[in-house]
Structures are given as structure tokens and as C-alpha cells.
Amino acid sequence: MGDISKEINSTFINNKIKALINIKYTSNWLSSKENDFFKPYGISSQQYNILRILRGAKNEVKVQIVKDRMIERASNATRLMDKLYD
């Protein structure tokens, strides 16, 4: 990756807008790479996050605690956990 202006063939009215678009573009790029990484395992990044939280827990934890600790909040965390269980 280089200059975002060249990457998306666009100009920006100021550097703040350019920085915002660059952050969004980079975030999307990282999400794509993350999805590619987890695809062979049949899980999403949110499911990995749940597994990470559960692995770090010393004892059993309630679903609400998992939801509170998630990096990306998911209203469907219960469904994601059920899917991991199956």
C-alpha cells in the first residue's frame, strides 16, 4: 500500500478527510485478511474472539461477561457461541 489517493484514484478536500478514508480503507483491508485467515477453520473473527475470551477465563463465565469483553460487540454473541458448540 502506498498513497491512498493513488490507491483509490481520488482526491481529498483536506488531510483530515484523507486520514479518515485511509483508516477506513485500512480497516477494510485488515478485515479481509482476517476473514481469509479464519476461513479454513470455519470460524469468524468474532467466534475467534469468543474462544480467546473463554481460553483466558479462569472459571466458567456467563454469556454477558463474554459479550462485555468482546472487542467487536456482537448482539448475536449467543448464536455465535451456539454455532461454536455444534
PDB file with one MODEL, atoms N, CA, C and O in Angstrom:
MODEL        1
ATOM      1  N   MET A   1       0.841  -1.173   0.000  1.00  0.00           N
ATOM      2  CA  MET A   1       0.000   0.000   0.000  1.00  0.00           C
ATOM      3  C   MET A   1       0.884   1.232   0.000  1.00  0.00           C
ATOM      4  O   MET A   1       1.970   1.248   0.580  1.00  0.00           O
ATOM      5  N   GLY A   2       0.403   2.232  -0.646  1.00  0.00           N
ATOM      6  CA  GLY A   2       1.141   3.478  -0.720  1.00  0.00           C
ATOM      7  C   GLY A   2       0.230   4.638  -0.394  1.00  0.00           C
ATOM      8  O   GLY A   2      -0.446   4.657   0.634  1.00  0.00           O
ATOM      9  N   ASP A   3       0.229   5.604  -1.292  1.00  0.00           N
ATOM     10  CA  ASP A   3      -0.604   6.788  -1.114  1.00  0.00           C
ATOM     11  C   ASP A   3      -2.069   6.434  -1.358  1.00  0.00           C
ATOM     12  O   ASP A   3      -2.410   5.928  -2.428  1.00  0.00           O
ATOM     13  N   ILE A   4      -2.931   6.690  -0.391  1.00  0.00           N
ATOM     14  CA  ILE A   4      -4.347   6.347  -0.508  1.00  0.00           C
ATOM     15  C   ILE A   4      -4.989   7.044  -1.705  1.00  0.00           C
ATOM     16  O   ILE A   4      -5.894   6.490  -2.328  1.00  0.00           O
ATOM     17  N   SER A   5      -4.532   8.244  -2.029  1.00  0.00           N
ATOM     18  CA  SER A   5      -5.077   8.969  -3.178  1.00  0.00           C
ATOM     19  C   SER A   5      -4.902   8.161  -4.461  1.00  0.00           C
ATOM     20  O   SER A   5      -5.813   8.073  -5.284  1.00  0.00           O
ATOM     21  N   LYS A   6      -3.734   7.584  -4.615  1.00  0.00           N
ATOM     22  CA  LYS A   6      -3.458   6.765  -5.800  1.00  0.00           C
ATOM     23  C   LYS A   6      -4.154   5.413  -5.708  1.00  0.00           C
ATOM     24  O   LYS A   6      -4.630   4.880  -6.711  1.00  0.00           O
ATOM     25  N   GLU A   7      -4.211   4.865  -4.500  1.00  0.00           N
ATOM     26  CA  GLU A   7      -4.793   3.536  -4.287  1.00  0.00           C
ATOM     27  C   GLU A   7      -6.262   3.485  -4.705  1.00  0.00           C
ATOM     28  O   GLU A   7      -6.710   2.512  -5.312  1.00  0.00           O
ATOM     29  N   ILE A   8      -7.007   4.547  -4.374  1.00  0.00           N
ATOM     30  CA  ILE A   8      -8.432   4.567  -4.711  1.00  0.00           C
ATOM     31  C   ILE A   8      -8.759   5.590  -5.801  1.00  0.00           C
ATOM     32  O   ILE A   8      -9.929   5.849  -6.085  1.00  0.00           O
ATOM     33  N   ASN A   9      -7.721   6.167  -6.408  1.00  0.00           N
ATOM     34  CA  ASN A   9      -7.874   7.112  -7.519  1.00  0.00           C
ATOM     35  C   ASN A   9      -8.841   8.238  -7.161  1.00  0.00           C
ATOM     36  O   ASN A   9      -9.857   8.443  -7.825  1.00  0.00           O
ATOM     37  N   SER A  10      -8.501   8.960  -6.097  1.00  0.00           N
ATOM     38  CA  SER A  10      -9.371  10.021  -5.603  1.00  0.00           C
ATOM     39  C   SER A  10      -8.537  11.149  -5.005  1.00  0.00           C
ATOM     40  O   SER A  10      -7.365  10.967  -4.675  1.00  0.00           O
ATOM     41  N   THR A  11      -9.160  12.312  -4.873  1.00  0.00           N
ATOM     42  CA  THR A  11      -8.534  13.440  -4.191  1.00  0.00           C
ATOM     43  C   THR A  11      -9.379  13.786  -2.968  1.00  0.00           C
ATOM     44  O   THR A  11     -10.538  13.383  -2.864  1.00  0.00           O
ATOM     45  N   PHE A  12      -8.791  14.525  -2.062  1.00  0.00           N
ATOM     46  CA  PHE A  12      -9.459  14.846  -0.805  1.00  0.00           C
ATOM     47  C   PHE A  12      -9.400  16.336  -0.547  1.00  0.00           C
ATOM     48  O   PHE A  12      -8.435  17.003  -0.920  1.00  0.00           O
ATOM     49  N   ILE A  13     -10.448  16.865   0.101  1.00  0.00           N
ATOM     50  CA  ILE A  13     -10.504  18.307   0.325  1.00  0.00           C
ATOM     51  C   ILE A  13      -9.543  18.766   1.418  1.00  0.00           C
ATOM     52  O   ILE A  13      -9.147  19.931   1.451  1.00  0.00           O
ATOM     53  N   ASN A  14      -9.166  17.844   2.317  1.00  0.00           N
ATOM     54  CA  ASN A  14      -8.169  18.179   3.342  1.00  0.00           C
ATOM     55  C   ASN A  14      -7.561  16.897   3.905  1.00  0.00           C
ATOM     56  O   ASN A  14      -8.018  15.793   3.607  1.00  0.00           O
ATOM     57  N   ASN A  15      -6.539  17.062   4.712  1.00  0.00           N
ATOM     58  CA  ASN A  15      -5.822  15.906   5.255  1.00  0.00           C
ATOM     59  C   ASN A  15      -6.640  15.119   6.279  1.00  0.00           C
ATOM     60  O   ASN A  15      -6.418  13.920   6.447  1.00  0.00           O
ATOM     61  N   LYS A  16      -7.582  15.772   6.966  1.00  0.00           N
ATOM     62  CA  LYS A  16      -8.430  15.060   7.925  1.00  0.00           C
ATOM     63  C   LYS A  16      -9.306  14.041   7.205  1.00  0.00           C
ATOM     64  O   LYS A  16      -9.440  12.902   7.650  1.00  0.00           O
ATOM     65  N   ILE A  17      -9.899  14.458   6.093  1.00  0.00           N
ATOM     66  CA  ILE A  17     -10.733  13.545   5.303  1.00  0.00           C
ATOM     67  C   ILE A  17      -9.862  12.428   4.727  1.00  0.00           C
ATOM     68  O   ILE A  17     -10.263  11.264   4.720  1.00  0.00           O
ATOM     69  N   LYS A  18      -8.686  12.783   4.252  1.00  0.00           N
ATOM     70  CA  LYS A  18      -7.771  11.782   3.697  1.00  0.00           C
ATOM     71  C   LYS A  18      -7.393  10.756   4.770  1.00  0.00           C
ATOM     72  O   LYS A  18      -7.348   9.558   4.493  1.00  0.00           O
ATOM     73  N   ALA A  19      -7.122  11.221   5.989  1.00  0.00           N
ATOM     74  CA  ALA A  19      -6.769  10.315   7.083  1.00  0.00           C
ATOM     75  C   ALA A  19      -7.948   9.402   7.432  1.00  0.00           C
ATOM     76  O   ALA A  19      -7.760   8.205   7.653  1.00  0.00           O
ATOM     77  N   LEU A  20      -9.157   9.958   7.481  1.00  0.00           N
ATOM     78  CA  LEU A  20     -10.345   9.161   7.785  1.00  0.00           C
ATOM     79  C   LEU A  20     -10.551   8.073   6.741  1.00  0.00           C
ATOM     80  O   LEU A  20     -10.784   6.915   7.088  1.00  0.00           O
ATOM     81  N   ILE A  21     -10.468   8.433   5.476  1.00  0.00           N
ATOM     82  CA  ILE A  21     -10.640   7.456   4.397  1.00  0.00           C
ATOM     83  C   ILE A  21      -9.534   6.409   4.451  1.00  0.00           C
ATOM     84  O   ILE A  21      -9.780   5.230   4.199  1.00  0.00           O
ATOM     85  N   ASN A  22      -8.329   6.833   4.774  1.00  0.00           N
ATOM     86  CA  ASN A  22      -7.207   5.894   4.874  1.00  0.00           C
ATOM     87  C   ASN A  22      -7.451   4.886   5.997  1.00  0.00           C
ATOM     88  O   ASN A  22      -7.177   3.697   5.833  1.00  0.00           O
ATOM     89  N   ILE A  23      -7.960   5.352   7.131  1.00  0.00           N
ATOM     90  CA  ILE A  23      -8.258   4.455   8.254  1.00  0.00           C
ATOM     91  C   ILE A  23      -9.343   3.459   7.858  1.00  0.00           C
ATOM     92  O   ILE A  23      -9.217   2.264   8.127  1.00  0.00           O
ATOM     93  N   LYS A  24     -10.403   3.942   7.222  1.00  0.00           N
ATOM     94  CA  LYS A  24     -11.493   3.050   6.792  1.00  0.00           C
ATOM     95  C   LYS A  24     -10.987   2.030   5.765  1.00  0.00           C
ATOM     96  O   LYS A  24     -11.331   0.850   5.840  1.00  0.00           O
ATOM     97  N   TYR A  25     -10.186   2.476   4.824  1.00  0.00           N
ATOM     98  CA  TYR A  25      -9.636   1.596   3.789  1.00  0.00           C
ATOM     99  C   TYR A  25      -8.758   0.518   4.431  1.00  0.00           C
ATOM    100  O   TYR A  25      -8.861  -0.662   4.097  1.00  0.00           O
ATOM    101  N   THR A  26      -7.896   0.943   5.356  1.00  0.00           N
ATOM    102  CA  THR A  26      -7.000   0.003   6.036  1.00  0.00           C
ATOM    103  C   THR A  26      -7.790  -0.988   6.888  1.00  0.00           C
ATOM    104  O   THR A  26      -7.470  -2.176   6.918  1.00  0.00           O
ATOM    105  N   SER A  27      -8.812  -0.505   7.574  1.00  0.00           N
ATOM    106  CA  SER A  27      -9.665  -1.380   8.379  1.00  0.00           C
ATOM    107  C   SER A  27     -10.327  -2.454   7.511  1.00  0.00           C
ATOM    108  O   SER A  27     -10.367  -3.626   7.884  1.00  0.00           O
ATOM    109  N   ASN A  28     -10.833  -2.049   6.373  1.00  0.00           N
ATOM    110  CA  ASN A  28     -11.464  -2.988   5.449  1.00  0.00           C
ATOM    111  C   ASN A  28     -10.446  -4.001   4.935  1.00  0.00           C
ATOM    112  O   ASN A  28     -10.754  -5.187   4.821  1.00  0.00           O
ATOM    113  N   TRP A  29      -9.255  -3.546   4.628  1.00  0.00           N
ATOM    114  CA  TRP A  29      -8.191  -4.430   4.148  1.00  0.00           C
ATOM    115  C   TRP A  29      -7.831  -5.460   5.221  1.00  0.00           C
ATOM    116  O   TRP A  29      -7.679  -6.645   4.923  1.00  0.00           O
ATOM    117  N   LEU A  30      -7.694  -5.002   6.473  1.00  0.00           N
ATOM    118  CA  LEU A  30      -7.376  -5.919   7.571  1.00  0.00           C
ATOM    119  C   LEU A  30      -8.494  -6.931   7.790  1.00  0.00           C
ATOM    120  O   LEU A  30      -8.223  -8.110   8.022  1.00  0.00           O
ATOM    121  N   SER A  31      -9.739  -6.487   7.720  1.00  0.00           N
ATOM    122  CA  SER A  31     -10.879  -7.407   7.884  1.00  0.00           C
ATOM    123  C   SER A  31     -10.868  -8.485   6.816  1.00  0.00           C
ATOM    124  O   SER A  31     -11.151  -9.650   7.095  1.00  0.00           O
ATOM    125  N   SER A  32     -10.543  -8.097   5.605  1.00  0.00           N
ATOM    126  CA  SER A  32     -10.473  -9.054   4.506  1.00  0.00           C
ATOM    127  C   SER A  32      -9.386 -10.103   4.764  1.00  0.00           C
ATOM    128  O   SER A  32      -9.606 -11.297   4.562  1.00  0.00           O
ATOM    129  N   LYS A  33      -8.228  -9.652   5.206  1.00  0.00           N
ATOM    130  CA  LYS A  33      -7.126 -10.575   5.512  1.00  0.00           C
ATOM    131  C   LYS A  33      -7.496 -11.494   6.677  1.00  0.00           C
ATOM    132  O   LYS A  33      -7.178 -12.683   6.671  1.00  0.00           O
ATOM    133  N   GLU A  34      -8.174 -10.923   7.675  1.00  0.00           N
ATOM    134  CA  GLU A  34      -8.609 -11.703   8.828  1.00  0.00           C
ATOM    135  C   GLU A  34      -9.601 -12.787   8.399  1.00  0.00           C
ATOM    136  O   GLU A  34      -9.486 -13.937   8.823  1.00  0.00           O
ATOM    137  N   ASN A  35     -10.560 -12.428   7.570  1.00  0.00           N
ATOM    138  CA  ASN A  35     -11.538 -13.401   7.072  1.00  0.00           C
ATOM    139  C   ASN A  35     -10.854 -14.520   6.296  1.00  0.00           C
ATOM    140  O   ASN A  35     -11.204 -15.691   6.448  1.00  0.00           O
ATOM    141  N   ASP A  36      -9.881 -14.160   5.468  1.00  0.00           N
ATOM    142  CA  ASP A  36      -9.127 -15.168   4.712  1.00  0.00           C
ATOM    143  C   ASP A  36      -8.386 -16.119   5.651  1.00  0.00           C
ATOM    144  O   ASP A  36      -8.303 -17.319   5.388  1.00  0.00           O
ATOM    145  N   PHE A  37      -7.850 -15.577   6.748  1.00  0.00           N
ATOM    146  CA  PHE A  37      -7.103 -16.392   7.706  1.00  0.00           C
ATOM    147  C   PHE A  37      -8.010 -17.400   8.411  1.00  0.00           C
ATOM    148  O   PHE A  37      -7.638 -18.565   8.555  1.00  0.00           O
ATOM    149  N   PHE A  38      -9.197 -16.968   8.852  1.00  0.00           N
ATOM    150  CA  PHE A  38     -10.083 -17.837   9.622  1.00  0.00           C
ATOM    151  C   PHE A  38     -10.919 -18.777   8.758  1.00  0.00           C
ATOM    152  O   PHE A  38     -11.467 -19.750   9.274  1.00  0.00           O
ATOM    153  N   LYS A  39     -11.028 -18.516   7.482  1.00  0.00           N
ATOM    154  CA  LYS A  39     -11.884 -19.312   6.597  1.00  0.00           C
ATOM    155  C   LYS A  39     -11.582 -20.817   6.657  1.00  0.00           C
ATOM    156  O   LYS A  39     -12.523 -21.606   6.752  1.00  0.00           O
ATOM    157  N   PRO A  40     -10.323 -21.249   6.605  1.00  0.00           N
ATOM    158  CA  PRO A  40     -10.051 -22.692   6.653  1.00  0.00           C
ATOM    159  C   PRO A  40     -10.521 -23.362   7.944  1.00  0.00           C
ATOM    160  O   PRO A  40     -10.747 -24.572   7.973  1.00  0.00           O
ATOM    161  N   TYR A  41     -10.666 -22.582   9.000  1.00  0.00           N
ATOM    162  CA  TYR A  41     -11.092 -23.131  10.289  1.00  0.00           C
ATOM    163  C   TYR A  41     -12.607 -23.096  10.460  1.00  0.00           C
ATOM    164  O   TYR A  41     -13.142 -23.637  11.429  1.00  0.00           O
ATOM    165  N   GLY A  42     -13.291 -22.462   9.523  1.00  0.00           N
ATOM    166  CA  GLY A  42     -14.746 -22.407   9.575  1.00  0.00           C
ATOM    167  C   GLY A  42     -15.295 -21.534  10.685  1.00  0.00           C
ATOM    168  O   GLY A  42     -16.410 -21.753  11.159  1.00  0.00           O
ATOM    169  N   ILE A  43     -14.507 -20.533  11.107  1.00  0.00           N
ATOM    170  CA  ILE A  43     -14.978 -19.613  12.135  1.00  0.00           C
ATOM    171  C   ILE A  43     -14.807 -18.176  11.664  1.00  0.00           C
ATOM    172  O   ILE A  43     -14.051 -17.884  10.738  1.00  0.00           O
ATOM    173  N   SER A  44     -15.531 -17.295  12.332  1.00  0.00           N
ATOM    174  CA  SER A  44     -15.409 -15.859  12.040  1.00  0.00           C
ATOM    175  C   SER A  44     -14.459 -15.233  13.051  1.00  0.00           C
ATOM    176  O   SER A  44     -14.081 -15.871  14.033  1.00  0.00           O
ATOM    177  N   SER A  45     -14.078 -13.992  12.812  1.00  0.00           N
ATOM    178  CA  SER A  45     -13.218 -13.296  13.757  1.00  0.00           C
ATOM    179  C   SER A  45     -13.928 -13.099  15.092  1.00  0.00           C
ATOM    180  O   SER A  45     -13.285 -13.113  16.141  1.00  0.00           O
ATOM    181  N   GLN A  46     -15.236 -12.917  15.063  1.00  0.00           N
ATOM    182  CA  GLN A  46     -15.993 -12.781  16.308  1.00  0.00           C
ATOM    183  C   GLN A  46     -15.973 -14.089  17.095  1.00  0.00           C
ATOM    184  O   GLN A  46     -15.860 -14.075  18.321  1.00  0.00           O
ATOM    185  N   GLN A  47     -16.081 -15.213  16.400  1.00  0.00           N
ATOM    186  CA  GLN A  47     -16.017 -16.506  17.082  1.00  0.00           C
ATOM    187  C   GLN A  47     -14.626 -16.736  17.670  1.00  0.00           C
ATOM    188  O   GLN A  47     -14.495 -17.271  18.771  1.00  0.00           O
ATOM    189  N   TYR A  48     -13.598 -16.335  16.940  1.00  0.00           N
ATOM    190  CA  TYR A  48     -12.248 -16.435  17.476  1.00  0.00           C
ATOM    191  C   TYR A  48     -12.123 -15.591  18.741  1.00  0.00           C
ATOM    192  O   TYR A  48     -11.506 -16.014  19.719  1.00  0.00           O
ATOM    193  N   ASN A  49     -12.704 -14.415  18.718  1.00  0.00           N
ATOM    194  CA  ASN A  49     -12.679 -13.527  19.871  1.00  0.00           C
ATOM    195  C   ASN A  49     -13.338 -14.209  21.075  1.00  0.00           C
ATOM    196  O   ASN A  49     -12.829 -14.127  22.193  1.00  0.00           O
ATOM    197  N   ILE A  50     -14.455 -14.872  20.846  1.00  0.00           N
ATOM    198  CA  ILE A  50     -15.140 -15.603  21.918  1.00  0.00           C
ATOM    199  C   ILE A  50     -14.237 -16.711  22.462  1.00  0.00           C
ATOM    200  O   ILE A  50     -14.113 -16.873  23.676  1.00  0.00           O
ATOM    201  N   LEU A  51     -13.612 -17.464  21.571  1.00  0.00           N
ATOM    202  CA  LEU A  51     -12.702 -18.536  22.008  1.00  0.00           C
ATOM    203  C   LEU A  51     -11.536 -17.969  22.813  1.00  0.00           C
ATOM    204  O   LEU A  51     -11.113 -18.573  23.799  1.00  0.00           O
ATOM    205  N   ARG A  52     -11.020 -16.826  22.405  1.00  0.00           N
ATOM    206  CA  ARG A  52      -9.920 -16.167  23.102  1.00  0.00           C
ATOM    207  C   ARG A  52     -10.339 -15.778  24.514  1.00  0.00           C
ATOM    208  O   ARG A  52      -9.583 -15.965  25.467  1.00  0.00           O
ATOM    209  N   ILE A  53     -11.543 -15.239  24.643  1.00  0.00           N
ATOM    210  CA  ILE A  53     -12.065 -14.839  25.951  1.00  0.00           C
ATOM    211  C   ILE A  53     -12.248 -16.059  26.849  1.00  0.00           C
ATOM    212  O   ILE A  53     -11.870 -16.036  28.020  1.00  0.00           O
ATOM    213  N   LEU A  54     -12.826 -17.116  26.298  1.00  0.00           N
ATOM    214  CA  LEU A  54     -13.052 -18.335  27.083  1.00  0.00           C
ATOM    215  C   LEU A  54     -11.747 -18.991  27.511  1.00  0.00           C
ATOM    216  O   LEU A  54     -11.641 -19.508  28.623  1.00  0.00           O
ATOM    217  N   ARG A  55     -10.760 -18.969  26.631  1.00  0.00           N
ATOM    218  CA  ARG A  55      -9.461 -19.556  26.981  1.00  0.00           C
ATOM    219  C   ARG A  55      -8.809 -18.792  28.130  1.00  0.00           C
ATOM    220  O   ARG A  55      -8.153 -19.388  28.984  1.00  0.00           O
ATOM    221  N   GLY A  56      -8.990 -17.481  28.148  1.00  0.00           N
ATOM    222  CA  GLY A  56      -8.377 -16.653  29.187  1.00  0.00           C
ATOM    223  C   GLY A  56      -9.131 -16.651  30.504  1.00  0.00           C
ATOM    224  O   GLY A  56      -8.606 -16.202  31.523  1.00  0.00           O
ATOM    225  N   ALA A  57     -10.358 -17.149  30.489  1.00  0.00           N
ATOM    226  CA  ALA A  57     -11.159 -17.168  31.724  1.00  0.00           C
ATOM    227  C   ALA A  57     -10.650 -18.265  32.646  1.00  0.00           C
ATOM    228  O   ALA A  57     -10.356 -19.374  32.202  1.00  0.00           O
ATOM    229  N   LYS A  58     -10.549 -17.957  33.899  1.00  0.00           N
ATOM    230  CA  LYS A  58     -10.068 -18.940  34.878  1.00  0.00           C
ATOM    231  C   LYS A  58     -11.174 -19.929  35.243  1.00  0.00           C
ATOM    232  O   LYS A  58     -10.902 -21.091  35.543  1.00  0.00           O
ATOM    233  N   ASN A  59     -12.414 -19.463  35.215  1.00  0.00           N
ATOM    234  CA  ASN A  59     -13.567 -20.275  35.568  1.00  0.00           C
ATOM    235  C   ASN A  59     -14.625 -20.130  34.480  1.00  0.00           C
ATOM    236  O   ASN A  59     -14.422 -19.432  33.486  1.00  0.00           O
ATOM    237  N   GLU A  60     -15.746 -20.792  34.681  1.00  0.00           N
ATOM    238  CA  GLU A  60     -16.864 -20.621  33.761  1.00  0.00           C
ATOM    239  C   GLU A  60     -17.299 -19.161  33.793  1.00  0.00           C
ATOM    240  O   GLU A  60     -17.253 -18.507  34.835  1.00  0.00           O
ATOM    241  N   VAL A  61     -17.721 -18.661  32.633  1.00  0.00           N
ATOM    242  CA  VAL A  61     -18.197 -17.277  32.564  1.00  0.00           C
ATOM    243  C   VAL A  61     -19.569 -17.243  31.911  1.00  0.00           C
ATOM    244  O   VAL A  61     -19.898 -18.077  31.068  1.00  0.00           O
ATOM    245  N   LYS A  62     -20.350 -16.272  32.316  1.00  0.00           N
ATOM    246  CA  LYS A  62     -21.676 -16.102  31.748  1.00  0.00           C
ATOM    247  C   LYS A  62     -21.568 -15.440  30.381  1.00  0.00           C
ATOM    248  O   LYS A  62     -20.580 -14.776  30.071  1.00  0.00           O
ATOM    249  N   VAL A  63     -22.599 -15.633  29.577  1.00  0.00           N
ATOM    250  CA  VAL A  63     -22.631 -15.063  28.226  1.00  0.00           C
ATOM    251  C   VAL A  63     -22.466 -13.549  28.289  1.00  0.00           C
ATOM    252  O   VAL A  63     -21.764 -12.977  27.455  1.00  0.00           O
ATOM    253  N   GLN A  64     -23.086 -12.897  29.245  1.00  0.00           N
ATOM    254  CA  GLN A  64     -22.988 -11.439  29.333  1.00  0.00           C
ATOM    255  C   GLN A  64     -21.555 -10.982  29.556  1.00  0.00           C
ATOM    256  O   GLN A  64     -21.149  -9.945  29.031  1.00  0.00           O
ATOM    257  N   ILE A  65     -20.789 -11.734  30.320  1.00  0.00           N
ATOM    258  CA  ILE A  65     -19.385 -11.384  30.548  1.00  0.00           C
ATOM    259  C   ILE A  65     -18.601 -11.504  29.250  1.00  0.00           C
ATOM    260  O   ILE A  65     -17.760 -10.657  28.949  1.00  0.00           O
ATOM    261  N   VAL A  66     -18.872 -12.552  28.483  1.00  0.00           N
ATOM    262  CA  VAL A  66     -18.216 -12.704  27.179  1.00  0.00           C
ATOM    263  C   VAL A  66     -18.576 -11.524  26.293  1.00  0.00           C
ATOM    264  O   VAL A  66     -17.698 -10.940  25.657  1.00  0.00           O
ATOM    265  N   LYS A  67     -19.854 -11.162  26.239  1.00  0.00           N
ATOM    266  CA  LYS A  67     -20.295 -10.015  25.427  1.00  0.00           C
ATOM    267  C   LYS A  67     -19.575  -8.739  25.844  1.00  0.00           C
ATOM    268  O   LYS A  67     -19.149  -7.956  24.995  1.00  0.00           O
ATOM    269  N   ASP A  68     -19.439  -8.531  27.145  1.00  0.00           N
ATOM    270  CA  ASP A  68     -18.789  -7.322  27.652  1.00  0.00           C
ATOM    271  C   ASP A  68     -17.305  -7.264  27.298  1.00  0.00           C
ATOM    272  O   ASP A  68     -16.748  -6.177  27.146  1.00  0.00           O
ATOM    273  N   ARG A  69     -16.668  -8.413  27.166  1.00  0.00           N
ATOM    274  CA  ARG A  69     -15.226  -8.455  26.901  1.00  0.00           C
ATOM    275  C   ARG A  69     -14.882  -8.496  25.413  1.00  0.00           C
ATOM    276  O   ARG A  69     -13.712  -8.395  25.041  1.00  0.00           O
ATOM    277  N   MET A  70     -15.881  -8.642  24.579  1.00  0.00           N
ATOM    278  CA  MET A  70     -15.611  -8.749  23.138  1.00  0.00           C
ATOM    279  C   MET A  70     -15.051  -7.445  22.581  1.00  0.00           C
ATOM    280  O   MET A  70     -15.473  -6.354  22.965  1.00  0.00           O
ATOM    281  N   ILE A  71     -14.101  -7.582  21.676  1.00  0.00           N
ATOM    282  CA  ILE A  71     -13.506  -6.418  21.021  1.00  0.00           C
ATOM    283  C   ILE A  71     -14.545  -5.754  20.127  1.00  0.00           C
ATOM    284  O   ILE A  71     -14.750  -4.541  20.182  1.00  0.00           O
ATOM    285  N   GLU A  72     -15.190  -6.563  19.311  1.00  0.00           N
ATOM    286  CA  GLU A  72     -16.256  -6.077  18.442  1.00  0.00           C
ATOM    287  C   GLU A  72     -17.565  -6.570  19.037  1.00  0.00           C
ATOM    288  O   GLU A  72     -17.862  -7.764  18.990  1.00  0.00           O
ATOM    289  N   ARG A  73     -18.336  -5.667  19.589  1.00  0.00           N
ATOM    290  CA  ARG A  73     -19.583  -6.048  20.262  1.00  0.00           C
ATOM    291  C   ARG A  73     -20.516  -6.737  19.278  1.00  0.00           C
ATOM    292  O   ARG A  73     -20.718  -6.261  18.161  1.00  0.00           O
ATOM    293  N   ALA A  74     -21.075  -7.848  19.695  1.00  0.00           N
ATOM    294  CA  ALA A  74     -21.980  -8.604  18.837  1.00  0.00           C
ATOM    295  C   ALA A  74     -23.263  -8.895  19.595  1.00  0.00           C
ATOM    296  O   ALA A  74     -23.252  -9.573  20.622  1.00  0.00           O
ATOM    297  N   SER A  75     -24.367  -8.378  19.077  1.00  0.00           N
ATOM    298  CA  SER A  75     -25.654  -8.652  19.715  1.00  0.00           C
ATOM    299  C   SER A  75     -26.024 -10.122  19.550  1.00  0.00           C
ATOM    300  O   SER A  75     -26.861 -10.645  20.287  1.00  0.00           O
ATOM    301  N   ASN A  76     -25.399 -10.780  18.583  1.00  0.00           N
ATOM    302  CA  ASN A  76     -25.694 -12.192  18.322  1.00  0.00           C
ATOM    303  C   ASN A  76     -24.642 -13.125  18.935  1.00  0.00           C
ATOM    304  O   ASN A  76     -24.405 -14.217  18.419  1.00  0.00           O
ATOM    305  N   ALA A  77     -24.023 -12.701  20.016  1.00  0.00           N
ATOM    306  CA  ALA A  77     -22.962 -13.500  20.644  1.00  0.00           C
ATOM    307  C   ALA A  77     -23.458 -14.875  21.080  1.00  0.00           C
ATOM    308  O   ALA A  77     -22.731 -15.863  20.974  1.00  0.00           O
ATOM    309  N   THR A  78     -24.680 -14.938  21.564  1.00  0.00           N
ATOM    310  CA  THR A  78     -25.226 -16.232  21.985  1.00  0.00           C
ATOM    311  C   THR A  78     -25.305 -17.185  20.795  1.00  0.00           C
ATOM    312  O   THR A  78     -24.940 -18.355  20.904  1.00  0.00           O
ATOM    313  N   ARG A  79     -25.776 -16.686  19.680  1.00  0.00           N
ATOM    314  CA  ARG A  79     -25.860 -17.512  18.471  1.00  0.00           C
ATOM    315  C   ARG A  79     -24.466 -17.936  18.018  1.00  0.00           C
ATOM    316  O   ARG A  79     -24.268 -19.082  17.615  1.00  0.00           O
ATOM    317  N   LEU A  80     -23.506 -17.026  18.080  1.00  0.00           N
ATOM    318  CA  LEU A  80     -22.130 -17.358  17.693  1.00  0.00           C
ATOM    319  C   LEU A  80     -21.553 -18.454  18.590  1.00  0.00           C
ATOM    320  O   LEU A  80     -20.847 -19.346  18.120  1.00  0.00           O
ATOM    321  N   MET A  81     -21.860 -18.375  19.876  1.00  0.00           N
ATOM    322  CA  MET A  81     -21.383 -19.407  20.807  1.00  0.00           C
ATOM    323  C   MET A  81     -22.069 -20.741  20.541  1.00  0.00           C
ATOM    324  O   MET A  81     -21.429 -21.791  20.587  1.00  0.00           O
ATOM    325  N   ASP A  82     -23.360 -20.700  20.264  1.00  0.00           N
ATOM    326  CA  ASP A  82     -24.082 -21.937  19.925  1.00  0.00           C
ATOM    327  C   ASP A  82     -23.476 -22.587  18.691  1.00  0.00           C
ATOM    328  O   ASP A  82     -23.344 -23.809  18.620  1.00  0.00           O
ATOM    329  N   LYS A  83     -23.111 -21.763  17.726  1.00  0.00           N
ATOM    330  CA  LYS A  83     -22.519 -22.270  16.484  1.00  0.00           C
ATOM    331  C   LYS A  83     -21.172 -22.927  16.757  1.00  0.00           C
ATOM    332  O   LYS A  83     -20.838 -23.935  16.135  1.00  0.00           O
ATOM    333  N   LEU A  84     -20.400 -22.369  17.676  1.00  0.00           N
ATOM    334  CA  LEU A  84     -19.114 -22.960  18.052  1.00  0.00           C
ATOM    335  C   LEU A  84     -19.315 -24.301  18.747  1.00  0.00           C
ATOM    336  O   LEU A  84     -18.509 -25.218  18.596  1.00  0.00           O
ATOM    337  N   TYR A  85     -20.391 -24.403  19.504  1.00  0.00           N
ATOM    338  CA  TYR A  85     -20.681 -25.614  20.254  1.00  0.00           C
ATOM    339  C   TYR A  85     -21.059 -26.774  19.339  1.00  0.00           C
ATOM    340  O   TYR A  85     -20.719 -27.925  19.611  1.00  0.00           O
ATOM    341  N   ASP A  86     -21.758 -26.466  18.260  1.00  0.00           N
ATOM    342  CA  ASP A  86     -22.233 -27.517  17.330  1.00  0.00           C
ATOM    343  C   ASP A  86     -21.114 -28.105  16.597  1.00  0.00           C
ATOM    344  O   ASP A  86     -21.316 -28.999  15.775  1.00  0.00           O
TER     345      ASP A  86
ENDMDL
END
